[in-house]
Amino acid sequence: MLLLWRSRCLGRALGRSVRTLRQGNCTLARRSLSGVAGSQGLAYIDNRKLMSMEKKIGFSGFCRVNSSSVFTVRYFRTTAVHRDDVVTVNTPAFAESVTEGDVRWEKAVGDTVAEDEVVCEIETDKTSVQVPAPAAGVIEALLVPDGGKVEGGTPLFKLRKTGAAPAKAKPAAAPPPPPAAPEPVAAAPPPPAAAPIPTTMPPVPPVSAQPIDSKPVSAVKPAAAPVAAPPGEAVPSKGARSEHRVKMNRMRQRIAQRLKEAQNTCAMLTTFNEIDMSNIREMRAVHKDPFLKKHNLKLGFMSAFVKASAFALQDQPIVNAVIDDTTKEIVYRDYVDISVAVATPRGLVVPVVRNVENMNFADIERAIYELGEKARKNELAIEDMDGGTFTISNGGVFGSLFGTPIINPPQSAILGMHAIFDRPVAVGGKIEVRPMMYVALTYDHRLIDGREAVTFLRKIKAAVEDPRVLLLDL
């Protein structure tokens, strides 16, 4: 009876184990799945373990256990982003008006660069586009030669990422020189024998009959030793003439092309006038400090000329218009966008101050300051120079007294400012010394007649000499 009871208990225990495995609640399953929630893992069925368990238990029905109940967890680790990946950096997209540019490399193969460090510059017709490194690394290869032409999307260089840019290793200190070996001390020479004492006087040399040409000691100068030329280097002859050639950059080529197109297309004519700067100087002297305190900007003369030009352009809209040579139509613009010529080391650029008709002096000064800073830092975008209905060029900052500016196509006119000099002028029948400036207006005579051009320039003169004209809209 005892044996029969034990066999029944064993059969019941095995039955419970099979049912438990089918339901997926057994201790073995818990142990197999332990730790899954705490880490990333992959669970799969291991049939070999099922077979081994079947043999150990000696129960053939064990092989029919639901396969979803027994799992084995094999852990894996997701790979992080490889830091030694090689990436190819392409040419950034250009504006619609720019199709290609020339590459000028700032780095070479093997150079270490930090993230956002400039690797090369692409010179286009209007500006230079800087191409930075997308990550810290080492330049693996340059895919375009220096000076080569590229378009938007062209592969430029390959960069091997290395995480943070390593600090440059300091050069190892040179090892101290070995101590010099002591030189052998030469034997002291024997003392010379004592000379015999003379008993007679030496003979006196004869005196020359010619007078002696004497010079003061200060007049005697030591002769300079000739400087020896380094070996293998030719000594340039005195007054040698030499020359060297430098390739024109794209911006300079474009400037030359546009200026020549303006001369070939426009019938350019220039009219002149002079402006008494006394009132605007006085206004600036009185209000420059409060203006600086309120707007954090310096009050200059450019804002007065830009605002006066916008005022005159609204009075003479033909100067703000342009000829469309394709359709043979005159295009009148109801807005005033004034291009301000700025000289940079790379060439002349003309960023645009837009909607000047709606600006006051402070707005104009702020816009000019921001564009000037971007031009000096070579950060001007193509969008900053697109468009423009009228241009102002201030040659007076370089001391120019007089000049005839060239139209910036496709515009129809340009105003040239010059330096301010004190000159005697007739005021109320008397001669007075006043700060005077010559101004020049070059216009396209195909569109603008002399009457409109002269009226336009006189309008600028009146608004600058007396800014109350702007307030009263006279």
PEZI-V348651 format. One record per pair of residues at least 12 apart in sequence whose ideal C-beta (glycine too) atoms are under 10 Angstrom apart, sorted by the first residue. I is the first residue (numbers start at 1). J is the second residue. Records with the same first field share a line. If there is no record, write none. Layout:
BEGIN
I=J / J
END
This chain:
BEGIN
11=59
14=57 / 58 / 59 / 61 / 62
15=59 / 61
17=57 / 59 / 62 / 65
18=57 / 59 / 61 / 62 / 64 / 65 / 66
19=65
20=65 / 69
21=50 / 53 / 62 / 65 / 66 / 69 / 70
22=64 / 65 / 66 / 68 / 69
23=66 / 69
24=65 / 66 / 68 / 69 / 70 / 71
25=69
26=65 / 69 / 70
28=49 / 53 / 69 / 70 / 71
29=68 / 69 / 70 / 71
31=73
32=46 / 49 / 69 / 70 / 71 / 72 / 73
33=70 / 71 / 72 / 73
34=73
35=73 / 75
36=71 / 73 / 75
39=73 / 75 / 76 / 77
40=75 / 76 / 77 / 78
41=71 / 73 / 74 / 75 / 76
42=71 / 72 / 73 / 74 / 75 / 76
43=71 / 72 / 73 / 74
44=71 / 72 / 73 / 74
45=67 / 68 / 69 / 70 / 71 / 72
46=70 / 71 / 72 / 74
47=63 / 67 / 70
48=72
49=70 / 71 / 72
50=62 / 63 / 64 / 65 / 67 / 70
51=63
53=65 / 70
81=161
82=161
83=135 / 136 / 137 / 160 / 161 / 162 / 163 / 164
84=137 / 138 / 160 / 161 / 162 / 163
85=135 / 137 / 159 / 160 / 161 / 162
86=137 / 138 / 140 / 141 / 158 / 159 / 160 / 161
87=133 / 134 / 135 / 137 / 140 / 157 / 158 / 159 / 160 / 161
88=140 / 141 / 143 / 155 / 156 / 157 / 158 / 159
89=119 / 120 / 131 / 132 / 133 / 134 / 135 / 139 / 143 / 155 / 156 / 157 / 158 / 159
90=131 / 143 / 150 / 152 / 153 / 154 / 155 / 156 / 157
91=103 / 120 / 122 / 129 / 131 / 144 / 150 / 151 / 152 / 153 / 154 / 155 / 156
92=122 / 129 / 130 / 131 / 132 / 152 / 153 / 156
93=129 / 151 / 152 / 153
94=122 / 124 / 125 / 126 / 129 / 150 / 151 / 152 / 153 / 382
95=124 / 126 / 127 / 129 / 152 / 381 / 382 / 383 / 385 / 386
96=382 / 386
97=124 / 125 / 126 / 382 / 383 / 385 / 386
98=122 / 124 / 125 / 126 / 127 / 129 / 151 / 152 / 250 / 254 / 382
99=124 / 125 / 149 / 151 / 152
100=122 / 124 / 125 / 149 / 150 / 151 / 152 / 154 / 250
101=121 / 122 / 123 / 124 / 125 / 126 / 127 / 128 / 129 / 148 / 149 / 150 / 151 / 152 / 154 / 250
102=121 / 122 / 123 / 124 / 128 / 144 / 146 / 147 / 148 / 149 / 150 / 247 / 249 / 250 / 251 / 253
103=120 / 121 / 122 / 123 / 131 / 142 / 143 / 144 / 145 / 146 / 147 / 148 / 149 / 150 / 154 / 156 / 157
104=120 / 121 / 122 / 123 / 128 / 146 / 147 / 148 / 249 / 250
105=119 / 120 / 121 / 131 / 139 / 142 / 144 / 145 / 146 / 147 / 148 / 156 / 157
106=118 / 119 / 120 / 121 / 130 / 131
107=119 / 120 / 133 / 138 / 139 / 142 / 157 / 159
108=139 / 142 / 146
109=138 / 139 / 140 / 141 / 142 / 157 / 158
110=138 / 139 / 140 / 141
111=133 / 137 / 138 / 139
112=133 / 136 / 137 / 138 / 139 / 162 / 165 / 166 / 167 / 168
113=132 / 133 / 134 / 135 / 136 / 137 / 138 / 139 / 157 / 159 / 162 / 165
114=132 / 133 / 135 / 136 / 137 / 164 / 165 / 166
115=132 / 133 / 134 / 135 / 136 / 137 / 161 / 163 / 164 / 165
116=130 / 132 / 133 / 134 / 135 / 136
117=130 / 132 / 133 / 136 / 165
118=130 / 131 / 132 / 133
119=131 / 132 / 133 / 134 / 139 / 142 / 156 / 157 / 159
120=132 / 133 / 142 / 144 / 146 / 150 / 156 / 157
121=346 / 378
122=144 / 149 / 150 / 152 / 154 / 156 / 250
123=147 / 249 / 250 / 251 / 252 / 253 / 254 / 346 / 347
124=249 / 250 / 251 / 254 / 382
125=250 / 251 / 253 / 254 / 255 / 257 / 258 / 382
126=250 / 251 / 254 / 255 / 347 / 349 / 350 / 380 / 381 / 382 / 384 / 385 / 386
127=250 / 251 / 344 / 346 / 347 / 349 / 351 / 374 / 375 / 378 / 379 / 380 / 381 / 382 / 384 / 385
128=249 / 250 / 251 / 344 / 346 / 347 / 378 / 379 / 380
129=378 / 381 / 382
130=378 / 379
131=150 / 156 / 157
133=157 / 159 / 161 / 165
134=159 / 161
135=159 / 160 / 161 / 162 / 163 / 164 / 165
136=159 / 161 / 162 / 163 / 164 / 165 / 166
137=158 / 159 / 160 / 161 / 162 / 163 / 164 / 165
138=158 / 159 / 160 / 161 / 162 / 165 / 166
139=157 / 158 / 159 / 160
140=157 / 158 / 159 / 160 / 161
141=155 / 157 / 158 / 159 / 160
142=156 / 157 / 158
143=155 / 156 / 157 / 158
144=156 / 157
147=247 / 249
149=250
248=347
249=346 / 347
250=346 / 347
251=344 / 346 / 347 / 348 / 349
252=346 / 347 / 348
253=347
254=347
255=346 / 347 / 348 / 349
256=347
258=406 / 407 / 408 / 409 / 410
259=348 / 406 / 407 / 408 / 409
260=406
261=407 / 409 / 410
262=406 / 407 / 408 / 409 / 410 / 411 / 414 / 442 / 444
263=406 / 407 / 409
265=323 / 325 / 407 / 409 / 410 / 444 / 446
266=323 / 406 / 407 / 409 / 410 / 411 / 412 / 413 / 442 / 443 / 444 / 445 / 446 / 447
267=443 / 444 / 445 / 446 / 447 / 448
268=404 / 405 / 406 / 407 / 413 / 414 / 442 / 443 / 444 / 445 / 446
269=404 / 441 / 442 / 443 / 444 / 445 / 446 / 448 / 449 / 450 / 453
270=403 / 404 / 405 / 406 / 414 / 416 / 440 / 441 / 442 / 443 / 453
271=404 / 439 / 440 / 441 / 442 / 443 / 450 / 453 / 454 / 456 / 457 / 458
272=402 / 404 / 416 / 418 / 438 / 439 / 440 / 441 / 454 / 457
273=437 / 438 / 439 / 440 / 441 / 454 / 457 / 458 / 460 / 461
274=418 / 423 / 425 / 434 / 436 / 437 / 438 / 439 / 461
275=305 / 308 / 417 / 418 / 420 / 434 / 435 / 436 / 437 / 438 / 439 / 457 / 460 / 461 / 462 / 463 / 464 / 465
276=423 / 425 / 427 / 432 / 434 / 435 / 436 / 437 / 461 / 464 / 465 / 466
277=301 / 304 / 420 / 421 / 422 / 434 / 435 / 436 / 437 / 464 / 465
278=425 / 427 / 432 / 434 / 435 / 436 / 465
279=464 / 465 / 466 / 467 / 468
280=301 / 304 / 305 / 308 / 420 / 435 / 437 / 463 / 464 / 465 / 466 / 467
281=301 / 420 / 434 / 435
283=299 / 304 / 466 / 467 / 468
284=298 / 299 / 300 / 301 / 303 / 304
285=299
287=299 / 361
288=300
291=303 / 361 / 362 / 365
294=362
295=361 / 362 / 363 / 365 / 366
296=362 / 366 / 369
297=361 / 362 / 363 / 364 / 365 / 366 / 368 / 369
298=365 / 369
299=361 / 362 / 365
300=361 / 364 / 365 / 368 / 369 / 394
301=394 / 396 / 417 / 420 / 437 / 464
302=340 / 353 / 361 / 364 / 365 / 368 / 369 / 372 / 392 / 394 / 397 / 417
303=353 / 356 / 359 / 360 / 361 / 362 / 363 / 364 / 365 / 366 / 367 / 368
304=361 / 364 / 365 / 460 / 463 / 464 / 465 / 467 / 470
305=338 / 340 / 364 / 392 / 394 / 415 / 417 / 437 / 439 / 460 / 463 / 464
306=336 / 338 / 340 / 353 / 356 / 359 / 361 / 364 / 365 / 367 / 368 / 390 / 392 / 415
307=338 / 356 / 357 / 359 / 360 / 361 / 363 / 364 / 460 / 463 / 464 / 467 / 470
308=392 / 415 / 459 / 460 / 461 / 462 / 463 / 464 / 465 / 467 / 469 / 470
309=336 / 338 / 356 / 390 / 391 / 392 / 413 / 415 / 441 / 456 / 459 / 460 / 463 / 464
310=335 / 336 / 337 / 338 / 353 / 355 / 356 / 357 / 358 / 359 / 364 / 389 / 390 / 460 / 463 / 470
311=336 / 356 / 357 / 459 / 460 / 462 / 463 / 469 / 470 / 473 / 474
312=336 / 390 / 415 / 441 / 455 / 456 / 457 / 458 / 459 / 460 / 461 / 462 / 463
313=333 / 335 / 336 / 338 / 356 / 357 / 389 / 390 / 413 / 456 / 459 / 460
314=334 / 336 / 356 / 357 / 459 / 473
315=452 / 455 / 456 / 459 / 460 / 463 / 473
316=413 / 448 / 451 / 452 / 453 / 455 / 456 / 457 / 459
317=332 / 333 / 334 / 336 / 452
318=330 / 332 / 412 / 413 / 443 / 447 / 448 / 449 / 452 / 453 / 456
319=389 / 390 / 411 / 412 / 413 / 415 / 441 / 443 / 444 / 447 / 448 / 452 / 453 / 455 / 456 / 457 / 459
320=332 / 333 / 334 / 335 / 336 / 337 / 338 / 389 / 390 / 411 / 412 / 413 / 456
321=333 / 389 / 411 / 412 / 413 / 444 / 447 / 448
322=389 / 409 / 410 / 411 / 412 / 413 / 444 / 447
323=410 / 412 / 444 / 446 / 447
324=410
325=410 / 446
330=412 / 447
331=389 / 410 / 412
332=389
333=387 / 389 / 390
334=357
335=354 / 355 / 356 / 357 / 358 / 387 / 389
336=353 / 354 / 355 / 356 / 357 / 358 / 359 / 388 / 389 / 390
337=352 / 353 / 354 / 355 / 356 / 357 / 386 / 387 / 388 / 389 / 390 / 411
338=350 / 352 / 353 / 354 / 355 / 356 / 357 / 359 / 364 / 367 / 368 / 388 / 389 / 390 / 391 / 392 / 415
339=351 / 352 / 353 / 371 / 385 / 386 / 387 / 388 / 389 / 390 / 391 / 392 / 393 / 408 / 411 / 414
340=352 / 353 / 364 / 367 / 368 / 371 / 372 / 375 / 388 / 391 / 392 / 393 / 394
341=391 / 392 / 393 / 394 / 395 / 405 / 408 / 414 / 416 / 417
342=368 / 371 / 372 / 374 / 375 / 376 / 380 / 385 / 393 / 394
343=375 / 393 / 394 / 395 / 397 / 398
344=372 / 375 / 376 / 377 / 378 / 380
345=376 / 378
346=375 / 378
348=393 / 408
349=371 / 374 / 375 / 378 / 380 / 384 / 385
350=371 / 375 / 380 / 384 / 385 / 388 / 391 / 392 / 393 / 408 / 411 / 414
351=367 / 368 / 370 / 371 / 372 / 374 / 375 / 380 / 381 / 383 / 384 / 385 / 386 / 388
352=367 / 371 / 383 / 384 / 385 / 386 / 387 / 388 / 389 / 390 / 391
353=366 / 367 / 368 / 370 / 371 / 384 / 388 / 392
354=367 / 384 / 387 / 388 / 389
355=367
356=389 / 390
360=470
361=467 / 470
370=384
371=384 / 385
387=411
388=408 / 410 / 411
389=410 / 411 / 412 / 413
390=408 / 411 / 412 / 413 / 414 / 415 / 456
391=405 / 406 / 407 / 408 / 411 / 413 / 414 / 415 / 416 / 442
392=405 / 414 / 415 / 416 / 417 / 439 / 460
393=405 / 406 / 408 / 414 / 415 / 416 / 417 / 418 / 440 / 442
394=415 / 416 / 417 / 418 / 419
395=416 / 417 / 418 / 419 / 440
396=416 / 417 / 418 / 419 / 420 / 421 / 437 / 438 / 439
397=417 / 418 / 419
398=418 / 419
399=418 / 419 / 421
400=416 / 417 / 418 / 419 / 438
401=418 / 419 / 421 / 437 / 438
402=416 / 418 / 419 / 438 / 439 / 440
403=416 / 417 / 418 / 438 / 440 / 442
404=416 / 440 / 441 / 442
405=417 / 440 / 441 / 442
406=442
407=442 / 443 / 444
408=442
409=444
410=444
411=443 / 444
412=442 / 443 / 444 / 445 / 446 / 447 / 448
413=441 / 442 / 443 / 444 / 447 / 448 / 452 / 453 / 456 / 457
414=440 / 441 / 442 / 443 / 444
415=439 / 440 / 441 / 442 / 443 / 456 / 457 / 460
416=438 / 439 / 440 / 441 / 442
417=437 / 438 / 439 / 440 / 460 / 464
418=436 / 437 / 438 / 439 / 440
419=436 / 437 / 438
420=434 / 435 / 436 / 437 / 438
421=434 / 435 / 436 / 437 / 438
422=434 / 435 / 436
423=435 / 436 / 437 / 438
424=436
437=461 / 464
439=457 / 460 / 461 / 464
440=457
441=453 / 454 / 456 / 457 / 460
443=456 / 457
459=474
462=474
END
